[in-house]
Amino acid sequence: MNTKNSDSQFNPEELKKLFSHAYTLQEAGKLEDALLAYDTLLTLIPDSPLLHFNCGLAWFGLKDFSKAASHYAKAVTNAPEDPDIHYNRGLNFRRLLRFTDAAKSFEDACKAGDTTVDTLYNLALCYQDLEDFPKASRIYETILSQVPSHQSSLNNFAYLCHKSGDMKQAEALYSQLLKLNPEHLAAQHMLCSLTGVTPDTVPLEYVESVFDTYADDFEHSLIENLQYKTPTALYELYCDHFHGVVQTTCLDLGCGTGLAGEQFKKCCSELIGMDISQKMLDVAGEKNIYDTLMKDDIISFLQTNTQKCDLIVAADVFTYMGDLEAVFKECCTVIKKSGLLLFSVEEAGNNSNKKFKLKQTGRFGHSEKYIKTLCKQTGWTIIDHKLSDLRQEKGEWVRGHLFILQQ
């Protein structure tokens, strides 16, 4: 073991003992103590790839991904043929959202001999994050040729086929996944959307999982890529009729990251947000626009909430609920007299005679006739209704209805 200083106070046996002590601390989860011991060793052996690699692992465990990246860089410089360094460096780059660097690290791991499913799967995820869907798809195909039962690859490959318009392949992959795991909620839901089956609603666990997954990139994807405009359109509809009127309490149902809240904060004294996804709520909380944020599903929240509201907003929320009768009724129980309900729904498409339809996108569309019938049944008066472009899908606008109702 070569040291920086030949006059080091530690002989090789002592260095081995110090390393063993540091490693034992790391294995025991005492990462800060382990790093102190590794720092002592690095003053003596500054170019040791093993020490830098272990420091990278420790900082990764402490969620300091920038410091981990620094150590992984030094480790890979001194041991460029070690696949474990490349693999773990790739994982760390993914946490830093540096997907191009992560992909290169996983590719380097493959070149160094690590072609395991875990490495290939992470490489596919990187290309998926980079929106290089053809490359991601080819890697998923490779994984499934080796391990046909790899459920995550089946699900992701099915999603990419679905996204690209290869509905037949997507349907086959979702069906294969459900044979392996009949309780897979995402596969159940998406297979329904492809086969024309319309359930009454979407499984809550599925909705929570989807939005937890996309919370970090949600706004960029919607606003930059899909030209999302529903919250602004709903606020403009409100201002058309109630411009200058300040509502005492506004409830933002399915508030997500707070895009609707940013608009309606202008016209209310108190803003309450609720959502089923904690990660979406975490993003919304950083904006400091809500007086209260709560995690719950919509029906449960409305049934247990005791605070009356002047205004309820649901922007692109009912697209994940098929049958809206219960939510319309429960909104009546929390709205004040003459209170307002503003919401959007997507068009049902060609089957306008249907109340609602699960579309191939996995979202529900609702007919205008169905909404008007529900209003009569549940005591809501339609103040205004208009067709609007909600967001883009594959370069085309998704049309939908905007409603403003009053009790």
C-alpha positions in Angstrom: 0.0 0.0 0.0 1.7 3.2 -1.2 1.3 6.2 0.9 1.8 9.9 0.2 4.6 10.2 2.7 7.2 7.5 3.2 7.6 8.8 6.8 4.0 8.2 7.6 3.3 7.4 11.2 1.2 4.4 10.1 2.7 1.2 8.9 0.8 -1.1 6.5 -0.8 -3.2 9.3 -2.0 0.0 11.0 -3.4 1.3 7.8 -5.3 -2.0 7.2 -6.7 -1.8 10.8 -7.8 1.8 10.2 -9.5 0.8 6.9 -11.2 -2.1 8.6 -12.5 0.2 11.4 -13.8 2.7 8.8 -15.5 -0.1 6.8 -17.1 -1.6 9.9 -18.5 1.8 10.8 -19.9 2.2 7.3 -21.5 -1.2 7.4 -23.0 -0.4 10.8 -24.6 2.8 9.3 -22.4 5.2 11.2 -21.6 7.1 8.0 -20.3 10.3 9.5 -17.8 8.4 11.7 -16.8 6.3 8.8 -16.1 9.4 6.6 -13.8 10.8 9.3 -11.8 7.6 9.3 -11.7 7.6 5.5 -10.5 11.2 5.5 -7.5 10.2 7.7 -6.7 7.5 5.3 -7.0 9.8 2.3 -4.4 12.2 3.7 -2.0 9.2 3.4 -3.4 7.5 0.3 -5.0 10.4 -1.7 -5.4 8.4 -5.0 -6.9 5.2 -3.6 -9.9 4.4 -5.8 -11.3 2.1 -3.0 -11.3 4.9 -0.4 -12.9 7.4 -2.8 -15.5 4.7 -3.8 -16.4 4.0 -0.2 -16.6 7.7 0.5 -18.9 8.1 -2.5 -21.1 5.3 -1.1 -21.2 7.0 2.4 -22.1 10.5 1.0 -24.7 8.8 -1.2 -26.2 7.2 2.0 -26.2 10.6 3.6 -28.0 12.1 0.5 -25.2 14.5 -0.2 -25.0 13.6 -3.9 -22.6 16.4 -4.8 -19.9 15.3 -2.4 -20.5 11.7 -3.5 -20.0 12.8 -7.1 -16.6 14.3 -6.3 -15.4 11.1 -4.7 -16.8 8.9 -7.5 -15.0 11.1 -10.1 -11.6 10.5 -8.3 -12.4 6.8 -7.9 -13.1 6.3 -11.6 -10.0 8.3 -12.6 -7.8 5.8 -10.8 -9.8 2.7 -11.6 -11.5 3.2 -14.9 -12.1 -0.5 -15.5 -14.1 -1.0 -12.3 -17.7 -1.6 -13.2 -19.0 -1.1 -9.7 -17.7 2.5 -9.6 -19.3 3.3 -12.9 -22.6 1.7 -11.8 -22.8 3.6 -8.5 -21.6 6.8 -10.1 -24.6 6.4 -12.5 -27.0 6.0 -9.6 -25.6 9.1 -8.0 -25.9 11.1 -11.3 -29.5 10.1 -11.5 -30.2 11.6 -8.0 -28.5 14.8 -9.3 -30.9 14.6 -12.3 -27.8 14.6 -14.6 -29.3 11.9 -16.8 -26.8 12.3 -19.7 -23.9 11.7 -17.3 -25.8 8.9 -15.6 -26.3 7.1 -19.0 -22.6 7.4 -19.8 -21.7 5.9 -16.4 -24.0 2.9 -16.9 -22.7 2.5 -20.5 -19.2 2.5 -19.1 -20.2 -0.1 -16.5 -21.5 -2.3 -19.4 -18.2 -1.8 -21.3 -16.3 -2.8 -18.2 -18.2 -6.1 -18.1 -21.4 -5.4 -16.0 -24.3 -6.2 -18.3 -26.6 -7.3 -15.5 -30.3 -6.5 -15.6 -29.9 -3.8 -12.9 -27.4 -1.9 -15.0 -29.3 -2.3 -18.2 -32.5 -1.3 -16.5 -31.0 1.9 -15.0 -29.5 2.7 -18.4 -33.0 2.4 -20.0 -34.4 4.7 -17.3 -31.8 7.3 -18.1 -32.8 7.3 -21.8 -36.4 7.4 -20.8 -35.6 10.5 -18.6 -33.8 12.0 -21.6 -36.8 11.2 -23.8 -34.8 9.1 -26.1 -37.6 6.5 -26.2 -36.3 4.4 -29.0 -33.1 3.7 -27.2 -34.9 3.0 -23.9 -37.3 0.6 -25.7 -34.4 -1.3 -27.3 -32.8 -1.8 -23.9 -36.1 -3.0 -22.4 -36.4 -5.5 -25.2 -32.9 -6.7 -24.5 -33.8 -7.2 -20.8 -37.0 -9.0 -21.5 -35.3 -11.3 -24.0 -33.1 -12.4 -21.0 -35.6 -12.1 -18.2 -39.2 -12.2 -19.6 -40.6 -11.8 -16.1 -38.9 -8.5 -15.3 -42.0 -6.6 -14.3 -40.6 -3.1 -14.2 -39.3 -3.5 -17.8 -42.6 -4.9 -18.9 -44.4 -1.9 -17.4 -42.1 0.7 -18.8 -41.8 -0.8 -22.2 -45.6 -1.0 -22.4 -45.8 2.6 -21.4 -43.4 3.6 -24.2 -45.2 1.6 -26.8 -48.5 3.2 -25.6 -46.9 6.6 -25.8 -45.5 6.0 -29.3 -48.9 4.8 -30.6 -48.1 1.1 -30.8 -51.3 0.1 -29.0 -51.2 -3.6 -30.0 -47.7 -4.1 -28.5 -48.6 -2.1 -25.4 -51.7 -4.2 -24.9 -49.7 -7.4 -25.2 -47.1 -6.2 -22.7 -49.7 -5.1 -20.2 -51.4 -8.4 -20.5 -48.1 -10.3 -20.0 -47.5 -8.2 -16.9 -50.9 -8.9 -15.5 -50.3 -12.6 -15.9 -47.3 -12.3 -13.7 -48.9 -9.8 -11.3 -52.7 -9.7 -11.4 -52.7 -7.0 -8.8 -50.6 -4.5 -10.8 -52.9 -1.4 -10.7 -51.2 0.6 -13.4 -51.3 -2.3 -15.8 -55.0 -3.0 -15.0 -55.9 0.7 -15.6 -53.9 1.1 -18.8 -55.2 -2.2 -20.3 -58.7 -0.9 -19.7 -57.9 2.3 -21.6 -56.6 0.3 -24.5 -59.4 -2.3 -24.7 -62.4 0.1 -24.4 -63.3 -0.8 -20.8 -64.5 2.1 -18.7 -64.4 1.7 -14.9 -66.2 4.1 -12.6 -62.9 5.5 -11.4 -59.1 5.1 -11.2 -57.5 3.2 -8.3 -56.4 5.7 -5.7 -53.1 3.9 -5.3 -52.4 4.2 -9.0 -53.1 8.0 -9.0 -50.9 8.5 -5.9 -48.0 6.5 -7.4 -48.2 8.3 -10.8 -48.0 11.8 -9.2 -45.4 10.9 -6.6 -43.3 9.7 -9.5 -43.6 12.8 -11.6 -43.8 15.5 -8.9 -40.2 16.8 -9.5 -40.7 17.2 -13.3 -44.4 17.8 -13.3 -44.6 21.5 -14.0 -41.8 21.6 -16.5 -43.5 18.7 -18.4 -46.9 20.3 -18.4 -46.0 23.9 -19.0 -43.0 23.6 -21.3 -43.8 20.4 -23.2 -47.6 20.2 -23.1 -48.5 24.0 -23.1 -50.8 23.4 -20.1 -53.2 26.3 -19.6 -56.2 25.0 -17.6 -55.5 26.9 -14.3 -55.2 30.2 -16.2 -58.3 29.5 -18.3 -60.4 28.7 -15.2 -59.2 31.9 -13.4 -60.1 33.9 -16.5 -63.5 32.3 -16.5 -63.9 33.3 -12.8 -62.8 36.9 -13.5 -65.3 37.1 -16.4 -68.1 36.9 -13.9 -66.6 37.8 -10.5 -63.7 40.1 -11.2 -62.7 42.0 -8.1 -64.7 39.7 -5.8 -62.5 38.3 -3.0 -63.7 34.9 -1.7 -63.1 34.3 2.0 -62.0 30.6 1.6 -60.9 28.8 -1.5 -60.4 25.0 -1.6 -58.1 23.7 -4.3 -59.1 20.1 -4.8 -56.2 17.9 -6.1 -54.0 20.9 -5.9 -50.9 19.2 -7.2 -47.9 21.5 -7.2 -50.0 24.6 -6.8 -50.5 25.8 -10.4 -54.2 26.6 -9.8 -53.4 27.9 -6.4 -51.0 30.5 -7.9 -53.9 31.8 -9.9 -56.7 31.8 -7.3 -54.5 33.1 -4.5 -55.3 36.5 -6.1 -59.0 36.3 -5.3 -59.2 34.6 -1.9 -58.3 35.4 1.7 -57.6 31.8 2.7 -56.3 29.1 0.3 -56.6 25.4 1.3 -54.9 22.7 -0.8 -55.4 19.0 -0.7 -53.9 16.2 -2.8 -53.4 12.5 -2.7 -49.7 12.8 -3.5 -47.4 13.9 -0.7 -44.6 14.6 -3.2 -46.8 17.0 -5.1 -47.8 18.7 -1.8 -44.1 19.1 -0.9 -43.6 21.0 -4.1 -46.7 23.1 -3.5 -45.6 23.9 0.0 -42.3 25.4 -1.2 -44.4 28.1 -3.0 -45.8 29.5 0.3 -49.2 30.3 -1.2 -51.4 27.9 0.7 -52.6 28.6 4.3 -53.2 24.8 4.7 -52.1 21.7 2.8 -53.5 18.3 3.5 -52.9 14.8 2.1 -56.1 12.9 1.4 -58.2 11.6 -1.5 -61.0 13.9 -2.6 -64.1 12.0 -1.4 -62.6 11.2 2.0 -61.5 14.8 2.4 -64.9 16.2 1.5 -66.7 13.8 3.8 -64.6 14.6 6.8 -63.9 18.3 6.3 -65.9 20.6 8.5 -64.7 24.0 7.1 -67.2 25.7 4.7 -65.8 27.2 1.5 -66.8 30.0 -0.8 -65.0 28.6 -3.8 -63.9 25.1 -4.8 -61.5 24.7 -7.7 -60.7 21.4 -9.5 -58.3 21.9 -12.4 -57.7 18.7 -14.4 -58.7 16.6 -11.4 -61.9 15.0 -12.6 -60.0 13.5 -15.5 -58.9 10.9 -13.0 -62.4 10.2 -11.7 -65.0 8.7 -14.0 -68.3 8.8 -12.1 -68.6 12.4 -10.7 -71.9 12.0 -8.9 -70.4 11.5 -5.4 -67.9 14.4 -5.7 -70.7 16.8 -6.9 -72.8 15.8 -3.9 -70.0 16.0 -1.4 -69.0 19.5 -2.7 -72.5 20.6 -1.8 -71.8 19.7 1.8 -68.8 21.9 2.2 -69.8 24.9 0.0 -71.4 28.0 1.5 -74.7 29.3 0.2 -74.1 30.9 -3.2 -70.7 29.3 -3.3 -68.9 28.5 -6.5 -67.4 25.3 -8.1 -65.0 25.7 -11.0 -63.6 22.7 -12.8 -62.4 21.3 -16.0 -63.1 18.0 -17.8 -61.8 16.6 -21.0 -64.2 15.9 -23.9 -65.4 12.3 -24.1 -64.7 12.1 -27.8 -66.8 10.5 -30.4 -69.0 8.6 -27.9 -70.7 11.8 -26.8 -73.8 9.8 -25.7 -71.8 8.1 -23.0 -71.6 9.8 -19.6 -67.9 9.3 -19.4 -65.2 7.3 -21.1 -61.7 6.1 -20.2 -59.6 7.3 -23.0 -56.5 5.7 -24.4 -54.4 8.3 -22.6 -55.6 6.7 -19.3 -57.6 9.8 -18.4 -61.4 10.1 -18.4 -63.4 12.2 -20.8 -66.9 13.4 -19.8 -69.8 14.5 -22.0 -71.3 17.9 -21.7 -74.8 16.3 -21.3 -73.6 14.2 -18.4 -72.3 17.2 -16.5 -75.5 19.2 -17.1 -77.5 16.2 -15.9 -75.4 15.9 -12.7 -75.9 19.6 -12.0 -79.6 19.2 -12.1 -79.5 16.1 -9.9 -77.2 17.6 -7.3 -78.5 21.2 -7.1 -75.8 23.1 -8.9 -76.6 25.9 -11.3 -74.4 26.4 -14.3 -73.2 30.1 -14.4 -71.1 29.5 -17.5 -69.6 26.8 -19.6 -67.1 27.0 -22.4 -64.9 24.7 -24.6 -61.2 25.3 -24.2 -57.8 23.9 -25.2 -56.5 22.3 -22.1 -53.0 21.0 -23.1 -51.3 19.3 -25.9 -51.0 15.6 -26.6 -48.7 14.4 -29.3 -48.7 17.9 -30.8 -52.4 18.3 -30.9 -54.6 20.2 -28.5 -56.8 18.3 -26.0 -60.2 19.9 -25.9 -62.2 20.1 -22.8 -65.0 21.8 -20.9 -64.7 24.5 -18.3 -67.6 25.0 -15.9 -68.4 27.5 -13.3 -71.3 26.3 -11.0 -73.1 27.9 -8.1 -75.2 26.6 -5.2 
